[in-house]
Amino acid sequence: MKRILIFLILYFCFIGEVLAVEITRAVMLSNSCAACHGTHGKSPGEIPAINGKSSRFISQALLEFREGRRSATVMGRHATGYSDEEIQLIADYFSTLP
C-alpha cells in the first residue's frame, strides 16, 4: 500500500510538470488584447479579429496607434504602453494563430 501511495504521488507530480504550459512573454502581453479582440485574437463582434494577420501588419498598426498616426478610440492609449520589442512580440504571436 505504501509503495502504491508513493507511486501515485510521484506520478501526479510528474504529470503536473509535463502538463504545465510555458507562459511566454508574448502570451502574457497578448492576454490584454483578448478583452476586446477575443480569445486568441478571434473577435466575437465588431472589433477586428487580429489572429492570423501578418506580423508586419499588426506591428505597423500598433506603431501607428502609438505614434498617433492612426485614429482610434482606445488603441492609441493601449499602444503607448508598449516598447518596440513588446509590439513585435505581440505581432509575432498573433500572426501564428489560425
SERO-4910 file (N, C-alpha, C, O; in steps of 0.05 Angstrom, whole numbers):
BEGIN
 pado doro    nc1    nc2    nc3   cac1   cac2   cac3    cc1    cc2    cc3    oc1    oc2    oc3
  Met    A     16    -24      0      0      0      0     17     25      0     12     44    -14
  Lys    A     39     25     16     57     48     18     70     53     -9     73     76    -17
  Arg    A     77     32    -24     90     34    -50     71     47    -70     78     64    -86
  Ile    A     46     39    -69     26     50    -87     22     79    -81     20     95   -100
  Leu    A     21     87    -56     17    115    -49     41    131    -59     37    153    -70
  Ile    A     65    122    -55     89    136    -64     88    138    -94     94    159   -105
  Phe    A     81    116   -108     80    117   -137     60    138   -146     66    153   -165
  Leu    A     36    138   -134     16    158   -142     25    186   -138     20    204   -155
  Ile    A     37    191   -116     47    218   -110     68    227   -131     66    249   -142
  Leu    A     87    209   -136    107    216   -157     95    218   -184    102    236   -200
  Tyr    A     76    201   -191     63    201   -217     49    228   -221     53    241   -242
  Phe    A     33    237   -202     18    262   -205     36    286   -205     30    306   -218
  Cys    A     58    285   -190     77    307   -191     90    308   -219     94    330   -229
  Phe    A     97    285   -230    110    285   -256     90    294   -278     97    310   -295
  Ile    A     65    285   -277     45    292   -296     41    323   -295     37    335   -316
  Gly    A     40    334   -271     37    363   -269     59    378   -283     53    398   -296
  Glu    A     83    368   -281    105    381   -295    102    378   -325    108    397   -340
  Val    A     94    355   -335     91    351   -363     69    368   -375     71    378   -397
  Leu    A     47    370   -360     24    385   -370     27    415   -367     11    430   -378
  Ala    A     46    424   -352     50    453   -348     57    466   -375     73    456   -390
  Val    A     44    488   -381     48    502   -406     66    526   -400     61    541   -381
  Glu    A     86    530   -416    103    553   -412     88    578   -421     78    580   -443
  Ile    A     87    597   -403     75    623   -410     97    642   -418    113    650   -402
  Thr    A     98    648   -444    119    665   -454    111    694   -450     88    701   -443
  Arg    A    130    711   -453    125    740   -451    105    749   -471     88    766   -466
  Ala    A    107    738   -495     88    745   -517     59    738   -509     41    753   -514
  Val    A     56    714   -497     29    706   -488     19    725   -466     -4    733   -467
  Met    A     36    731   -447     28    749   -426     19    777   -437     -1    788   -429
  Leu    A     35    787   -456     28    813   -467      2    812   -483    -14    831   -482
  Ser    A     -2    790   -497    -25    788   -514    -51    783   -499    -73    787   -510
  Asn    A    -49    775   -474    -73    769   -458    -90    794   -455   -115    792   -454
  Ser    A    -78    817   -453    -94    842   -450   -110    848   -476   -131    862   -474
  Cys    A   -102    838   -498   -116    842   -524   -143    827   -525   -161    836   -538
  Ala    A   -144    805   -510   -168    788   -511   -193    802   -501   -215    795   -510
  Ala    A   -191    821   -484   -214    835   -473   -231    847   -496   -256    847   -494
  Cys    A   -218    857   -516   -233    869   -539   -232    852   -564   -252    850   -578
  His    A   -209    841   -570   -205    826   -595   -212    797   -593   -210    782   -612
  Gly    A   -220    788   -569   -228    760   -565   -204    742   -559   -181    749   -563
  Thr    A   -211    718   -549   -191    698   -542   -175    692   -567   -186    686   -588
  His    A   -149    692   -565   -131    686   -587   -135    705   -611   -129    698   -633
  Gly    A   -146    729   -605   -149    749   -626   -173    744   -645   -175    757   -665
  Lys    A   -190    725   -637   -213    718   -654   -237    734   -643   -251    725   -625
  Ser    A   -241    757   -655   -262    776   -645   -290    764   -648   -297    754   -669
  Pro    A   -306    766   -627   -333    757   -628   -353    777   -639   -376    771   -642
  Gly    A   -343    801   -645   -362    822   -652   -350    842   -673   -336    834   -692
  Glu    A   -356    867   -668   -348    888   -687   -319    895   -687   -308    905   -707
  Ile    A   -305    890   -665   -277    896   -663   -262    877   -681   -267    853   -681
  Pro    A   -243    887   -696   -229    870   -716   -214    846   -703   -202    848   -682
  Ala    A   -216    823   -716   -201    800   -708   -172    805   -716   -166    817   -737
  Ile    A   -153    796   -699   -125    801   -706   -109    775   -708    -86    775   -714
  Asn    A   -123    752   -704   -109    727   -707   -103    722   -736   -119    727   -754
  Gly    A    -79    712   -742    -72    705   -769    -64    728   -787    -55    723   -809
  Lys    A    -66    752   -777    -57    775   -793    -26    774   -793    -14    762   -775
  Ser    A    -14    786   -813     15    784   -814     28    800   -792     17    820   -782
  Ser    A     51    791   -784     66    804   -763     71    833   -770     69    852   -754
  Arg    A     77    837   -795     83    865   -805     58    882   -803     60    905   -794
  Phe    A     35    872   -810     10    887   -809      4    895   -780     -2    919   -774
  Ile    A      6    876   -762      0    882   -733     20    902   -721     12    921   -708
  Ser    A     45    897   -726     65    915   -714     63    943   -726     66    962   -711
  Gln    A     58    945   -752     55    971   -764     31    986   -752     32   1010   -746
  Ala    A      9    972   -749    -15    984   -738    -10    993   -709    -18   1016   -702
  Leu    A      3    977   -693      8    985   -665     27   1009   -664     23   1026   -647
  Leu    A     47   1009   -681     65   1032   -682     50   1058   -690     55   1079   -679
  Glu    A     32   1055   -710     17   1079   -718     -2   1088   -696     -5   1112   -692
  Phe    A    -15   1069   -682    -31   1077   -659    -15   1091   -638    -23   1112   -627
  Arg    A      9   1080   -632     26   1091   -611     35   1119   -618     37   1136   -600
  Glu    A     41   1124   -643     51   1150   -651     29   1170   -659     35   1192   -667
  Gly    A      4   1161   -657    -18   1179   -663    -23   1183   -693    -37   1202   -700
  Arg    A    -11   1167   -709    -15   1169   -738    -39   1153   -748    -46   1155   -772
  Arg    A    -51   1138   -731    -75   1123   -738    -97   1129   -718    -92   1127   -693
  Ser    A   -120   1137   -727   -141   1145   -709   -153   1120   -695   -155   1099   -706
  Ala    A   -161   1124   -670   -172   1103   -654   -186   1114   -630   -181   1137   -621
  Thr    A   -203   1098   -618   -216   1107   -593   -199   1100   -569   -194   1117   -553
  Val    A   -190   1075   -567   -173   1067   -544   -146   1056   -552   -128   1054   -535
  Met    A   -143   1047   -576   -118   1034   -584    -93   1051   -581    -72   1042   -574
  Gly    A    -96   1077   -585    -74   1095   -581    -64   1094   -552    -39   1095   -547
  Arg    A    -82   1094   -534    -75   1092   -506    -62   1066   -498    -43   1065   -483
  His    A    -73   1044   -510    -61   1018   -505    -32   1016   -516    -14   1007   -502
  Ala    A    -29   1025   -541     -4   1022   -555     18   1039   -542     42   1031   -544
  Thr    A     12   1061   -530     33   1078   -518     47   1063   -496     70   1071   -488
  Gly    A     35   1043   -484     48   1028   -463     67   1007   -471     80    994   -455
  Tyr    A     70   1002   -497     87    981   -507    113    992   -520    113   1012   -534
  Ser    A    135    978   -514    160    984   -527    160    972   -555    143    956   -562
  Asp    A    180    979   -571    183    967   -598    185    937   -596    173    922   -612
  Glu    A    200    927   -577    204    898   -573    178    885   -566    171    863   -576
  Glu    A    162    897   -548    137    885   -540    117    885   -563    102    866   -566
  Ile    A    117    906   -579     99    907   -602    106    884   -621     88    871   -631
  Gln    A    132    879   -625    140    857   -643    132    830   -631    124    812   -646
  Leu    A    135    826   -605    127    801   -593     97    796   -596     89    774   -603
  Ile    A     81    817   -592     52    814   -596     45    808   -625     29    790   -630
  Ala    A     57    823   -643     52    819   -672     60    790   -680     45    777   -695
  Asp    A     83    781   -672     92    754   -679     73    733   -668     67    713   -681
  Tyr    A     64    737   -643     46    718   -630     20    715   -646     12    693   -653
  Phe    A      7    738   -651    -19    736   -664    -17    727   -693    -36    715   -704
  Ser    A      6    732   -706      9    723   -734     11    693   -736      6    682   -758
  Thr    A     17    679   -715     20    650   -716     -6    635   -709     -8    611   -712
  Leu    A    -27    650   -701    -52    638   -693    -71    635   -718    -73    653   -734
  Pro    A    -84    612   -719   -102    607   -742   -128    624   -739   -145    622   -756
***
